[in-house]
Amino acid sequence: MFISDLKADSMLYCLRLHVPSGPAPRPLLAVEAPRLPSSCSLVTAQDVPGANLCPGVEAPVLSGSVAAYAGETAALLVGPDPGQLERLAAACTVRMGPPLEPLFAAAGHPAPASVTLRPPNAAVSASAAVSASAAAPAAPGKKAPRAAAKPAPEAAPASGTPTVIQNTFRIASCEAWAPEPAGALAIQAGGIWVVHTPTLWPALVQRAVGAALGIDPRQVRVCALDPGPLPDSRLWYPALLAAQAALAAYCAGRPVKLLPTREEEYLWGPHPAGAQICIATRTAAGGKVLGSEITVRADSAGGGFIGQELLDRLCLASMGAYQRQGAVINGACAGAGSPPADLPPGAGLAPGFFAAERQADILAEAAGADPADWRRERFLEKGGALAPGLIPKEGLRPAAVLDAALEMSTYPRKWAAYELLRKAGRGRPEPACLSEELRGIGAAAAFQGSGLLHADSGALIEVTLEKDGGLVIRTGGIFTPPEKLRLWKALAVEILGVDPALVRIETAPLPAAPPALSAFSAALAASRLVTQACLAIRKQRFRDPLPITVRKKTRIDKAAMWTVDGGRFMVTNPDIKGGTVTIPGTANEERPVRPPLARTSLRATPPEQPRQAANLGDAGAFSRLGWGACVVEVRLEPSSWEPRVRGVWLAVDGGRILDGAAAERSLRRNTALALAWASREQPWPAAGAAGGVSWPFASRWGLPAAEDAPPIDIRFVDADAAEPRGIGDLPWNCVPAAYAQALSQAADHPFLNLPVTPREVWEALKAKSPEEAP
């Protein structure tokens, strides 16, 4: 069920008036509206009875005296006829003043800044894949230079001098696909507010509505609807829309539905953040890795714990699943007067894994090794830590899933054959790309967590065995697909032997629920808790009188993430100086950078250094990892040089698979979407608000058709293990890197940006040809 399907008696509609395009922040002078009919009303920030602030990103519900970004909601038009509201909105004017200096300095943030990618202390070798100058941002008023890629060397120098291989990876934002735009329906009934909205985080919606109306959040009931195939892109936005709909309903005294158009959501809504990740790796003779310096910059205007969550997940994934002798990580979020961003795909890990896995491919080539063998020798081993405070409780399985994916795809044979063809084509007078069908194959491995690092993420399940033999499962408001509801009923019937007809599930939030439910793998955590609660009832049912109620919830374990660990890590401040930065997908458009709203830095330090203040995170968020590895094979047709995916092989270790059909369906869908993200040209979403991309152009982009999907082979490794783990985000984390590596081998050109568009492949092959490309 979607918002567009819902109606309520005497329901009104709400339409938002947005701050127009332009630099930010700017003072909001006035919202000028024509004389409104008696059935319509205009709601502004002065009408907010509670706090005019959406939790999580610290964004205002409605613009006050100053608008922080273009597209911010200046006012709400409320009335019974959507067509009439659109005509009235066209006659309204939002008057803005001249740009102001950023207001963040008063909150302890530095002055307006841009990002400087600082190379490591050791000199960058002449054979580095990307020069340090190409990684630097553009000067004001000039276009940013495009990262000029050079082929990596075949092997590291035999001398004892370390070689530094540095690459800058630019990952563009992807479109947030969903069945319909995010919206909300707010209804007040008997002192209780009922809010319908597509969210995986009902508790955040409760907090936002309660804060805006100045009421106890426990007076808000959230009915979570389907958030779509990319729920990470709706981490905080539904809470803002719900607060606006509830505010309109409070002022009008009637139920209100707020449902933006697709154009409005595209131009003014949040989008998954883009990122720029620079990795410089020092290697010794034979390809031994001595240390790495990683600089992460996220294009996000989001503050609060959402900005910190985004940044730390990017930093975590950019280290990959490999052993590290030393690491230096600097990161900062930088915005450009656009709406606060949401997490990128893969629960915010996909851009980091793309950079880590592509760097692994380049390092393997520099060492003259098979990329799969290079990975297998350097994977984390048992007892290894993802970060100082994040140590998985269960076994580390990257080698097992990688071997399964290699076996499924016959990778060793294909890689050796394609590598010989690639090297043989370099010496020909006529490039092979003019006369032959080029092929390539790539592999990548990644993991997936199960919670948030910087919110009290968790799940609470309450199970009651009643006197009449019925069983009630209360989920705390977690959005649950129908197949998961059927699974929970099957678990209860299997464990307790109750009549399936007497098992019912209630999804209302519980009074004692944690302050924030997990936005990731919430249904999976709930499945585990349902099993534990039913087992506890089975032990008590013959000793205690009925009814018996058991509550189970996930435990929050705060631990130091970025701190000294065996003398390797220490928190420091990143180097940030003034200027501009270019993020991929902007067509080299210069975007002024706002001060960093979240910062993370991890630096190597001698063992004698004292332990520093820690950045705390929930260690349980990555205590149980789902592992995945994939192989992608591509071919380039000589007539058009257009990439064609011949097949995708995905091996997954998610522990016990509770519903094999649903798990495979989710993996296939996300694999197809991840390939579309990696291969389709995407416009820069935020540029629409600034006039860079028009809606008619953007509206032509959509989901890939079923006939466009390549053959996808999926294998579950150790599917009979006792503990289930999350696996749905794994395709986002490993498919794009494998696809880019396959194209790199086929074209004999290192592709470092995401997506790898057909035009980039065409330009790379054209550069090898003395003739004009077709």
Legacy VTK file of the C-alpha trace (Angstrom):
# vtk DataFile Version 3.0
C-alpha trace
ASCII
DATASET POLYDATA
POINTS 774 float
0.000 0.000 0.000
1.214 3.498 -0.880
0.378 7.030 0.224
-1.568 7.653 -2.983
-3.902 4.765 -2.029
-4.832 6.232 1.368
-7.749 8.530 2.116
-9.434 9.798 5.265
-12.773 11.450 5.981
-12.731 15.227 5.365
-9.085 14.950 4.267
-7.215 18.030 3.042
-4.180 18.211 0.792
-0.885 19.985 1.404
1.441 21.607 -1.104
4.873 22.975 -0.249
6.348 26.331 -1.294
10.109 26.032 -1.750
12.982 28.458 -1.389
14.025 29.265 -4.989
17.349 28.358 -6.546
20.323 30.472 -5.597
23.214 30.702 -3.156
22.625 29.799 0.456
22.213 30.711 3.210
19.893 33.638 2.439
17.399 35.542 4.580
13.746 34.699 3.962
12.053 38.072 3.682
8.440 37.093 3.061
6.075 34.555 1.571
3.609 36.541 -0.518
0.339 34.815 -1.380
-2.845 36.033 -3.099
-6.051 36.263 -1.148
-6.855 32.701 -0.203
-10.325 31.138 -0.221
-11.837 30.384 3.160
-11.219 26.667 2.583
-7.447 27.170 2.158
-4.737 28.326 4.536
-1.040 29.171 4.537
1.189 27.660 7.255
4.580 29.237 8.023
7.308 28.752 10.631
5.428 31.076 13.026
2.659 28.465 13.230
4.925 25.675 14.525
3.815 24.972 18.116
6.925 22.974 19.041
10.521 22.831 17.867
11.066 23.862 14.264
13.798 21.294 13.750
13.853 17.836 12.192
16.028 15.494 14.282
18.864 13.620 12.674
19.963 16.277 10.179
19.077 19.379 12.229
17.107 20.752 9.263
14.160 23.110 9.898
10.626 21.846 9.392
9.798 25.197 7.751
12.207 28.005 6.888
12.503 30.629 9.582
14.237 33.940 9.059
17.101 32.294 7.157
16.985 29.528 4.530
19.950 27.180 4.780
19.619 25.619 1.328
17.789 25.982 -1.977
14.617 23.944 -2.002
13.966 24.288 1.716
10.244 24.412 2.523
9.244 28.036 3.116
5.520 27.494 3.754
2.655 25.024 3.348
-0.551 25.568 1.369
-3.454 23.523 2.730
-6.802 23.011 1.035
-9.378 20.476 -0.210
-8.541 20.610 -3.947
-4.995 19.758 -5.201
-5.638 21.545 -8.508
-6.687 24.706 -6.712
-3.580 24.533 -4.522
-1.366 24.313 -7.599
-2.973 27.435 -9.083
-2.555 29.296 -5.809
1.063 28.160 -5.490
1.812 29.529 -8.954
0.611 32.951 -7.740
2.730 32.835 -4.553
6.170 34.403 -4.278
8.968 33.532 -1.864
11.083 36.682 -1.512
14.713 36.163 -0.526
17.438 38.573 0.545
21.080 38.698 -0.569
23.369 35.790 0.378
24.763 35.729 3.886
28.053 34.477 5.216
27.682 30.878 6.409
26.340 30.734 9.940
28.228 27.625 10.972
31.243 29.427 12.431
29.150 30.418 15.438
28.510 26.733 16.113
32.214 26.000 16.355
32.784 25.093 12.698
35.599 26.664 10.681
35.101 29.309 8.008
33.899 28.351 4.495
36.261 25.732 3.207
37.029 23.414 0.386
38.778 20.132 0.373
42.466 19.661 -0.258
43.597 16.109 -0.972
46.940 15.856 0.795
49.381 13.344 -0.737
51.423 11.112 1.577
54.823 12.175 2.881
56.620 9.863 0.475
56.906 11.150 -3.073
54.355 9.889 -5.552
56.061 7.765 -8.164
55.936 8.711 -11.827
53.969 5.541 -12.524
51.131 6.429 -10.162
47.715 5.810 -11.645
46.572 9.392 -11.040
48.828 12.363 -10.436
48.495 14.411 -7.272
47.711 17.516 -9.308
44.708 15.832 -10.902
43.367 15.029 -7.455
43.454 18.636 -6.305
40.316 20.776 -6.568
39.888 23.478 -9.186
40.657 27.099 -8.498
37.660 29.417 -8.157
36.225 30.426 -11.531
37.863 27.581 -13.430
36.721 24.127 -14.388
38.071 21.311 -12.294
40.541 19.101 -14.159
39.401 15.605 -15.014
41.431 12.882 -13.368
43.837 11.728 -16.057
44.387 8.016 -15.648
47.606 6.318 -16.694
48.127 2.576 -16.979
49.541 1.085 -13.822
52.982 -0.529 -14.085
53.308 -4.262 -14.584
55.381 -4.737 -11.454
56.781 -2.754 -8.565
60.414 -1.629 -8.767
62.923 -4.204 -7.573
64.794 -1.636 -5.497
64.158 -1.097 -1.818
62.574 2.321 -2.378
58.837 2.225 -1.596
56.483 3.086 -4.434
53.368 5.129 -3.817
50.368 4.346 -6.011
47.724 7.023 -5.677
44.269 7.130 -7.242
41.298 9.424 -6.888
37.902 7.781 -7.227
34.844 9.897 -7.865
31.486 8.283 -7.187
28.385 10.055 -8.418
25.064 10.032 -6.655
22.432 7.676 -7.993
18.735 8.299 -8.347
16.548 7.113 -5.458
14.165 4.749 -7.232
10.815 4.221 -5.537
7.263 3.256 -6.544
6.120 6.796 -5.742
7.561 9.949 -4.123
7.893 9.991 -0.364
4.876 11.508 1.382
2.828 11.401 4.569
-0.774 11.274 5.778
-1.396 12.690 9.270
-4.598 12.024 11.212
-5.494 13.044 14.762
-7.946 10.748 16.522
-8.715 10.684 20.244
-5.554 12.475 21.325
-3.360 10.145 19.235
-1.642 11.195 16.021
-1.529 8.490 13.333
1.047 9.084 10.608
1.372 6.964 7.470
4.707 7.330 5.660
7.201 5.112 3.765
10.000 4.640 6.277
12.216 2.001 7.841
12.730 4.232 10.880
9.381 4.816 12.622
10.978 6.061 15.831
12.645 8.971 14.034
9.251 9.888 12.566
7.770 9.762 16.077
10.444 12.089 17.389
10.074 14.546 14.503
6.265 14.774 14.750
6.348 14.970 18.528
8.987 17.729 18.480
7.170 19.790 15.829
3.803 19.588 17.615
5.269 19.940 21.101
3.770 16.655 22.321
5.063 13.413 23.808
6.361 11.188 20.964
4.430 8.313 22.545
1.257 10.055 21.388
2.355 9.453 17.777
1.650 6.155 16.051
3.574 5.500 12.849
2.274 3.179 10.152
5.342 2.329 8.071
4.661 1.830 4.361
6.875 0.329 1.652
9.984 2.552 1.240
10.881 1.119 -2.154
13.871 -0.851 -3.491
16.464 1.678 -2.261
15.359 2.442 1.315
18.738 3.939 2.297
17.750 7.046 0.333
14.886 7.662 2.759
16.706 7.595 6.027
15.513 10.945 7.410
13.343 12.528 4.684
10.054 10.778 5.655
10.421 12.222 9.158
10.532 15.760 7.726
7.495 15.153 5.504
5.586 13.589 8.382
6.321 16.586 10.602
5.107 18.953 7.857
1.915 16.943 7.265
1.215 16.760 11.002
1.796 20.511 11.344
-0.663 21.199 8.518
-3.223 18.870 10.120
-2.717 20.568 13.485
-3.381 24.013 11.999
-6.342 22.896 9.848
-7.923 20.604 12.426
-8.464 17.905 9.780
-6.456 15.011 8.286
-3.861 16.168 5.752
-2.057 14.274 2.997
1.293 15.546 1.703
2.450 13.845 -1.506
5.064 15.695 -3.628
5.284 15.158 -7.366
8.211 13.258 -8.851
9.547 16.491 -10.316
9.373 18.187 -6.922
11.122 15.307 -5.186
13.816 15.179 -7.849
14.556 18.905 -7.790
14.171 19.644 -4.086
14.399 16.362 -2.196
17.509 14.685 -0.771
19.571 12.324 -2.886
22.201 9.734 -1.966
25.490 11.509 -1.392
28.287 11.474 -3.935
31.861 11.034 -2.759
35.464 11.634 -3.733
37.971 9.184 -2.261
41.715 9.463 -2.723
43.793 6.395 -1.757
47.588 6.508 -1.696
49.236 3.151 -0.954
52.931 2.635 -0.236
54.222 -0.679 -1.550
57.570 -2.418 -1.323
59.233 -4.740 -3.804
56.990 -7.671 -4.657
53.835 -5.685 -4.032
53.916 -5.811 -0.228
51.643 -3.104 1.187
53.399 -0.911 3.756
50.606 1.549 4.531
47.833 3.676 3.097
46.565 7.209 3.325
42.886 7.686 2.506
41.096 11.008 2.070
37.302 10.852 1.981
35.093 13.760 0.953
31.325 13.332 0.908
29.124 15.764 -0.974
26.537 16.215 1.756
25.018 19.208 3.459
23.661 17.031 6.261
24.634 17.662 9.851
23.641 15.882 13.026
24.298 12.210 13.447
23.251 11.537 9.832
26.284 13.438 8.530
28.601 11.650 10.943
27.019 8.298 10.071
27.550 8.912 6.373
31.173 9.913 6.774
32.193 7.098 9.117
30.593 4.458 6.908
32.485 5.790 3.887
35.752 5.781 5.848
35.095 2.265 7.118
34.354 0.829 3.676
37.277 2.612 2.014
39.626 0.332 3.990
37.954 -2.740 2.504
38.256 -6.158 4.121
42.051 -6.243 4.069
44.847 -6.384 6.613
46.475 -3.034 7.341
49.943 -2.382 8.729
49.251 1.334 8.955
46.502 3.651 7.882
45.818 7.375 7.786
42.224 8.379 7.056
40.988 11.958 6.796
37.386 12.716 5.964
34.890 15.565 5.885
31.374 16.233 4.638
30.965 19.279 2.400
27.716 20.687 1.080
26.794 23.174 -1.627
23.562 24.803 -0.515
21.601 21.701 -1.488
19.253 19.608 0.685
20.948 17.369 3.246
21.907 14.127 1.558
20.946 10.599 2.463
23.178 7.556 2.590
24.484 6.176 -0.711
23.506 2.629 -1.748
24.712 -0.325 0.253
23.674 1.392 3.484
26.312 4.049 2.799
29.166 1.599 2.131
29.064 1.228 -1.667
31.264 4.247 -2.622
33.944 3.241 -0.115
34.023 -0.354 -1.294
34.216 0.774 -4.922
37.345 2.779 -4.127
38.902 0.044 -1.965
38.283 -2.731 -4.495
39.423 -0.716 -7.500
42.606 0.196 -5.636
43.126 -3.495 -4.892
42.864 -4.281 -8.623
45.431 -1.607 -9.489
47.825 -2.755 -6.751
47.540 -6.344 -7.979
48.362 -5.274 -11.532
51.341 -3.254 -10.291
52.597 -6.389 -8.531
51.985 -8.547 -11.614
49.509 -10.747 -9.722
46.050 -12.101 -10.340
43.659 -9.703 -8.506
41.828 -12.659 -6.940
45.064 -14.150 -5.579
46.173 -10.719 -4.360
42.940 -10.365 -2.385
43.038 -13.869 -0.936
46.517 -13.300 0.504
45.555 -10.024 2.196
42.045 -10.608 3.520
41.345 -10.006 7.185
41.815 -13.110 9.283
40.077 -14.384 12.396
40.265 -11.773 15.161
40.870 -8.969 12.705
39.215 -5.583 13.233
37.384 -3.486 10.677
38.229 -0.497 12.855
39.607 -0.385 16.400
36.178 -0.595 18.028
34.517 -2.800 15.422
35.576 -6.415 15.808
33.203 -8.988 14.284
31.987 -11.586 16.757
31.690 -14.265 14.109
34.176 -15.673 11.648
35.528 -13.582 8.789
34.547 -15.237 5.525
35.786 -13.138 2.593
38.044 -15.886 1.203
35.257 -18.486 1.286
32.757 -16.392 -0.651
35.413 -15.224 -3.113
36.437 -18.819 -3.858
32.780 -19.741 -4.413
32.280 -16.855 -6.868
35.498 -17.750 -8.725
34.437 -21.369 -9.037
30.956 -20.466 -10.327
32.329 -18.199 -13.037
35.455 -20.211 -13.992
37.281 -16.953 -13.299
40.909 -18.246 -13.293
40.691 -19.606 -16.844
38.889 -16.550 -18.227
41.093 -14.035 -16.448
44.288 -15.649 -17.731
42.971 -15.753 -21.313
41.694 -12.165 -21.300
44.907 -10.931 -19.694
47.015 -12.520 -22.437
44.823 -10.904 -25.092
45.063 -7.529 -23.368
48.863 -7.592 -23.179
49.229 -8.965 -26.694
47.114 -6.158 -28.088
49.467 -3.482 -26.763
52.205 -4.281 -29.287
50.044 -4.379 -32.391
50.303 -1.551 -34.933
46.513 -1.614 -35.257
44.667 -1.591 -31.924
42.708 -4.753 -31.241
39.656 -2.683 -30.366
39.169 -1.892 -34.071
38.803 -5.486 -35.223
38.065 -7.789 -32.285
35.419 -8.256 -29.655
37.152 -7.290 -26.418
36.360 -9.097 -23.192
37.195 -8.639 -19.543
36.374 -10.089 -16.164
36.545 -8.624 -12.674
36.025 -9.741 -9.076
35.281 -7.909 -5.835
34.409 -8.761 -2.229
32.587 -6.792 0.454
30.659 -7.059 3.698
27.418 -5.677 5.124
26.623 -4.520 8.661
23.343 -4.673 10.518
22.788 -1.341 12.239
23.643 2.331 12.644
26.885 3.512 14.190
25.748 6.823 15.651
22.130 6.290 16.645
20.693 4.038 19.296
19.714 1.603 16.603
17.971 -1.519 17.691
14.751 -3.451 17.567
12.186 -4.371 20.207
9.844 -7.341 19.831
7.061 -8.290 22.232
5.441 -11.738 22.021
2.408 -12.691 24.117
0.879 -16.162 24.485
-2.739 -15.560 25.507
-5.108 -17.668 27.597
-7.096 -18.847 24.581
-3.917 -20.184 22.917
-3.535 -17.228 20.593
-0.154 -15.615 19.967
0.405 -11.885 19.454
3.666 -10.585 17.954
4.162 -6.835 18.344
6.912 -5.506 16.094
7.399 -1.985 17.394
6.436 -0.362 14.086
9.125 -1.912 11.875
8.117 -1.940 8.227
7.849 -5.603 7.349
7.206 -7.072 3.886
4.403 -9.639 3.728
6.866 -12.502 3.254
8.539 -11.596 6.552
5.168 -11.649 8.333
4.525 -15.113 6.968
7.995 -16.140 8.095
7.396 -14.927 11.646
4.144 -16.848 11.826
5.915 -19.970 10.561
8.652 -19.568 13.197
6.060 -19.228 15.968
4.108 -22.254 14.765
7.287 -24.330 14.480
8.583 -23.430 17.953
5.355 -23.268 19.995
3.044 -25.518 17.999
0.193 -22.991 18.068
-2.627 -22.858 15.553
-1.550 -20.642 12.602
-5.027 -19.077 12.533
-4.511 -17.801 16.099
-1.218 -15.975 15.355
-1.568 -12.260 14.676
0.981 -9.487 14.224
0.575 -5.908 15.444
2.888 -3.250 14.008
2.147 -0.314 16.323
5.197 1.246 18.050
5.719 0.017 21.588
5.892 2.504 24.491
9.267 1.177 25.637
10.816 0.968 22.168
14.393 2.253 21.722
14.678 5.921 20.738
15.617 4.922 17.187
14.955 1.680 15.387
17.547 0.442 12.995
17.085 1.644 9.452
19.022 -1.377 8.171
18.207 -5.043 8.537
15.444 -4.164 10.994
13.240 -6.985 9.767
16.172 -9.408 10.025
16.901 -8.344 13.610
13.207 -8.714 14.391
13.212 -12.261 12.981
16.027 -13.162 15.337
14.196 -11.607 18.286
10.934 -13.381 17.410
12.784 -16.689 17.534
14.366 -15.853 20.902
11.033 -14.720 22.385
9.204 -17.868 21.236
11.942 -20.071 22.697
11.643 -18.205 26.023
7.850 -18.705 26.040
8.283 -22.409 25.316
10.365 -22.725 28.485
7.802 -20.884 30.618
4.477 -22.092 29.239
4.228 -25.152 31.545
5.511 -23.355 34.640
3.850 -19.944 34.583
0.151 -19.067 34.161
-1.087 -17.539 30.934
-0.835 -14.963 29.499
2.958 -14.936 29.142
4.663 -11.884 27.618
8.323 -11.836 26.600
10.187 -8.801 25.292
13.436 -9.057 23.407
15.550 -6.216 22.088
18.932 -5.756 20.527
21.709 -4.582 22.783
23.511 -1.312 22.150
27.262 -1.601 22.713
29.025 1.751 22.512
32.694 1.347 21.669
35.588 3.548 20.580
35.815 3.468 16.789
38.731 5.675 15.836
41.302 5.496 18.614
44.699 3.961 19.382
44.750 0.219 18.701
48.099 -1.424 19.179
49.816 1.833 18.315
48.268 2.099 14.873
45.402 4.555 15.062
44.770 7.981 16.537
42.059 10.614 16.089
43.237 13.882 14.546
41.678 16.789 12.724
41.729 16.767 8.915
43.439 19.475 6.886
40.752 21.690 5.358
41.401 24.929 3.478
39.379 27.328 1.290
38.290 26.971 -2.332
35.902 24.812 -4.370
35.467 21.129 -5.098
34.009 19.154 -7.994
32.045 15.963 -7.396
31.340 13.498 -10.244
28.155 13.902 -12.217
28.248 17.691 -12.191
29.726 18.045 -15.698
32.690 19.828 -14.076
30.338 22.322 -12.489
32.027 24.219 -9.676
30.117 23.927 -6.430
31.037 26.123 -3.440
31.789 24.020 -0.414
30.113 24.567 2.925
32.073 23.984 6.109
32.384 20.363 7.151
29.387 19.371 9.261
30.948 16.061 10.191
34.583 15.064 10.380
36.490 11.857 10.912
40.207 11.242 10.944
42.216 8.110 11.609
45.989 8.407 11.769
48.856 6.022 12.361
50.770 6.685 15.563
53.687 5.088 17.452
52.828 2.706 20.333
54.126 5.138 22.946
51.514 7.734 22.015
48.788 8.170 24.686
45.258 6.990 23.956
43.147 9.776 22.527
39.511 10.712 22.983
37.400 8.224 21.060
34.650 8.683 18.512
32.028 6.335 19.940
29.957 4.087 17.749
27.720 1.074 18.204
30.042 -1.924 17.991
27.040 -4.162 17.400
26.358 -2.475 14.069
29.147 -4.533 12.487
29.454 -7.435 14.896
27.604 -9.863 12.603
28.657 -9.405 9.018
27.118 -10.685 5.846
29.820 -11.433 3.271
29.574 -11.350 -0.477
31.809 -11.687 -3.528
30.936 -11.317 -7.159
32.458 -11.803 -10.590
31.299 -9.773 -13.602
32.207 -10.585 -17.213
31.768 -8.021 -20.000
32.403 -7.741 -23.719
32.871 -4.722 -25.968
31.423 -5.054 -29.445
33.857 -3.803 -32.129
31.075 -2.159 -34.111
29.874 0.149 -31.348
32.289 -0.385 -28.419
29.211 -0.649 -26.231
29.688 -2.659 -23.011
27.576 -5.794 -22.669
27.481 -7.766 -19.433
27.800 -11.473 -20.219
27.078 -12.644 -16.698
27.185 -11.925 -12.978
28.112 -14.569 -10.404
27.341 -13.685 -6.783
28.338 -15.772 -3.756
26.805 -14.794 -0.410
27.409 -15.877 3.173
24.451 -14.649 5.211
24.329 -17.422 7.763
21.033 -19.238 8.011
18.723 -18.209 5.165
15.226 -17.950 6.638
13.446 -17.489 3.309
15.520 -18.607 0.351
13.107 -17.415 -2.331
12.782 -13.914 -0.847
16.543 -13.651 -0.308
17.330 -14.639 -3.899
14.680 -12.277 -5.238
16.154 -9.364 -3.273
19.703 -10.165 -4.410
18.690 -10.406 -8.065
16.831 -7.106 -7.944
19.670 -5.267 -6.217
22.242 -6.797 -8.568
20.340 -5.428 -11.570
19.999 -2.013 -9.903
23.692 -1.943 -8.935
24.662 -2.709 -12.536
22.405 0.104 -13.722
24.068 2.488 -11.266
27.535 1.378 -12.383
26.894 1.503 -16.130
24.181 4.056 -16.888
24.914 7.707 -17.342
23.287 9.627 -14.499
22.551 13.351 -14.239
23.667 15.122 -11.090
20.439 15.350 -9.050
21.251 18.437 -6.996
22.134 20.397 -10.123
18.448 20.494 -10.980
17.814 22.932 -8.142
20.526 25.203 -9.524
19.306 24.997 -13.104
21.994 22.580 -14.288
19.600 19.708 -15.111
16.017 20.219 -16.229
13.234 17.926 -15.162
12.277 16.848 -18.722
15.841 15.568 -19.137
15.922 13.836 -15.785
12.497 12.232 -16.231
13.870 10.058 -19.054
15.922 8.060 -16.585
14.346 5.014 -15.024
14.804 1.464 -13.862
16.405 -1.047 -16.244
13.958 -3.230 -18.124
13.822 -6.931 -17.347
15.225 -7.815 -20.776
18.280 -5.640 -20.060
19.309 -7.716 -17.037
22.175 -10.165 -17.741
22.258 -13.756 -16.464
22.704 -13.635 -12.680
23.867 -16.753 -10.826
23.566 -16.726 -7.021
24.988 -19.207 -4.528
24.501 -19.223 -0.750
27.549 -20.333 1.226
26.934 -22.061 4.593
23.191 -21.420 4.326
22.535 -23.785 7.248
24.468 -21.729 9.823
22.574 -20.974 13.036
22.696 -17.164 12.971
21.078 -15.201 10.094
22.781 -12.038 8.868
21.906 -9.234 6.468
22.743 -9.741 2.790
20.455 -7.441 0.755
23.011 -4.626 0.326
25.905 -6.855 -0.775
25.308 -6.429 -4.540
25.633 -2.649 -4.178
28.947 -3.084 -2.365
30.733 -5.450 -4.755
29.065 -5.445 -8.208
30.122 -1.898 -9.317
33.817 -2.504 -8.593
33.791 -5.873 -10.371
32.079 -4.292 -13.382
34.625 -1.445 -13.564
37.527 -3.900 -13.341
36.075 -6.058 -16.117
35.781 -2.990 -18.346
39.323 -1.932 -17.403
40.711 -5.279 -18.558
38.645 -5.292 -21.739
39.608 -1.747 -22.756
43.129 -1.871 -21.244
42.320 1.365 -19.456
41.826 1.929 -15.687
38.333 3.288 -15.037
38.235 5.111 -11.692
34.848 6.849 -11.648
31.367 5.552 -10.975
29.305 5.236 -13.061
31.476 4.056 -15.936
29.388 5.514 -18.725
29.414 4.282 -22.335
30.910 7.626 -23.355
33.902 7.071 -21.059
34.498 3.653 -22.613
34.136 5.150 -26.098
36.634 7.929 -25.330
39.153 5.478 -23.841
39.031 3.236 -26.912
39.024 6.180 -29.300
42.289 7.389 -27.762
43.892 4.082 -28.832
42.714 4.432 -32.426
44.489 6.594 -35.024
41.225 6.941 -36.909
38.115 8.828 -35.955
35.828 6.723 -33.812
32.575 5.535 -35.405
LINES 1 775
774 0 1 2 3 4 5 6 7 8 9 10 11 12 13 14 15 16 17 18 19 20 21 22 23 24 25 26 27 28 29 30 31 32 33 34 35 36 37 38 39 40 41 42 43 44 45 46 47 48 49 50 51 52 53 54 55 56 57 58 59 60 61 62 63 64 65 66 67 68 69 70 71 72 73 74 75 76 77 78 79 80 81 82 83 84 85 86 87 88 89 90 91 92 93 94 95 96 97 98 99 100 101 102 103 104 105 106 107 108 109 110 111 112 113 114 115 116 117 118 119 120 121 122 123 124 125 126 127 128 129 130 131 132 133 134 135 136 137 138 139 140 141 142 143 144 145 146 147 148 149 150 151 152 153 154 155 156 157 158 159 160 161 162 163 164 165 166 167 168 169 170 171 172 173 174 175 176 177 178 179 180 181 182 183 184 185 186 187 188 189 190 191 192 193 194 195 196 197 198 199 200 201 202 203 204 205 206 207 208 209 210 211 212 213 214 215 216 217 218 219 220 221 222 223 224 225 226 227 228 229 230 231 232 233 234 235 236 237 238 239 240 241 242 243 244 245 246 247 248 249 250 251 252 253 254 255 256 257 258 259 260 261 262 263 264 265 266 267 268 269 270 271 272 273 274 275 276 277 278 279 280 281 282 283 284 285 286 287 288 289 290 291 292 293 294 295 296 297 298 299 300 301 302 303 304 305 306 307 308 309 310 311 312 313 314 315 316 317 318 319 320 321 322 323 324 325 326 327 328 329 330 331 332 333 334 335 336 337 338 339 340 341 342 343 344 345 346 347 348 349 350 351 352 353 354 355 356 357 358 359 360 361 362 363 364 365 366 367 368 369 370 371 372 373 374 375 376 377 378 379 380 381 382 383 384 385 386 387 388 389 390 391 392 393 394 395 396 397 398 399 400 401 402 403 404 405 406 407 408 409 410 411 412 413 414 415 416 417 418 419 420 421 422 423 424 425 426 427 428 429 430 431 432 433 434 435 436 437 438 439 440 441 442 443 444 445 446 447 448 449 450 451 452 453 454 455 456 457 458 459 460 461 462 463 464 465 466 467 468 469 470 471 472 473 474 475 476 477 478 479 480 481 482 483 484 485 486 487 488 489 490 491 492 493 494 495 496 497 498 499 500 501 502 503 504 505 506 507 508 509 510 511 512 513 514 515 516 517 518 519 520 521 522 523 524 525 526 527 528 529 530 531 532 533 534 535 536 537 538 539 540 541 542 543 544 545 546 547 548 549 550 551 552 553 554 555 556 557 558 559 560 561 562 563 564 565 566 567 568 569 570 571 572 573 574 575 576 577 578 579 580 581 582 583 584 585 586 587 588 589 590 591 592 593 594 595 596 597 598 599 600 601 602 603 604 605 606 607 608 609 610 611 612 613 614 615 616 617 618 619 620 621 622 623 624 625 626 627 628 629 630 631 632 633 634 635 636 637 638 639 640 641 642 643 644 645 646 647 648 649 650 651 652 653 654 655 656 657 658 659 660 661 662 663 664 665 666 667 668 669 670 671 672 673 674 675 676 677 678 679 680 681 682 683 684 685 686 687 688 689 690 691 692 693 694 695 696 697 698 699 700 701 702 703 704 705 706 707 708 709 710 711 712 713 714 715 716 717 718 719 720 721 722 723 724 725 726 727 728 729 730 731 732 733 734 735 736 737 738 739 740 741 742 743 744 745 746 747 748 749 750 751 752 753 754 755 756 757 758 759 760 761 762 763 764 765 766 767 768 769 770 771 772 773
